[in-house]
Amino acid sequence: MSQDGAQGQYAGQSLAGGRYQLRDLLGQGGMASVHLAYDSVLDRQVAIKTLHSELGREPAFRERFRREAQAVAKLTHTNIVSVFDTGEDTVGAATTPYIVMEYVEGRPLGSVLDADIRQFGAMPADKALKITADVLAALEISQEMGLVHRGLNSGNVMMSKLAVGKVMYFLISRAALSRAWRCCGAVSRARRS
């Protein structure tokens, strides 16, 4: 997901009875968007991931999204973006499933890597080893809890202002894979008919 600061489809809207006020679009992918938001109950900034409306129409996918959010919420680790809340709300005429996450002020790892390549020709070895250790620590705890990322890339790791690597987006990648397998199975069954 890119961090382009654009407004996005839901900016200016609120979720959960007005508790979460959506602000700038932080990133957008094929399945979801992530907004910077304000949690008026706890007086803090959060990041909120919303499924695109076409996916929000599928009850089975919404349920899987909720279950995955619950699973990731159990992962408490310095190197994993925390999940605080999940729910559904109606935005416009569409059911919008959402996940409220820790907002990490920083940059995606891909952006950090690009800057290092421009400046040094490569990421300095000590920095690369530190980031690798952060990511491996996150993956180790998630594996222990039985949750596999399945979509890890430089866009799914945020580097905080304190240079801590934080892995995010466990849920969509796993849910998307399950959905893709269901679709492939349906295509395969149709071909056999």
PEUR-V80455 format. One record per helix or strand of 2 or more residues. SS is the DSSP state (2 for helix, 1 for strand). FROM is the first residue (numbers start at 0). LEN is the number of residues. If there is no record, write none. Layout:
BEGIN
ss: {SS/SS}
from: {FROM/FROM}
len: {LEN/LEN}
END
This chain:
BEGIN
ss: {1/1/1/1/2/2/1/1/1/2/2/2/1/1/2}
from: {13/19/31/43/52/58/82/93/105/108/124/153/156/164/169}
len: {2/9/8/8/4/15/9/9/3/12/20/3/4/3/23}
END
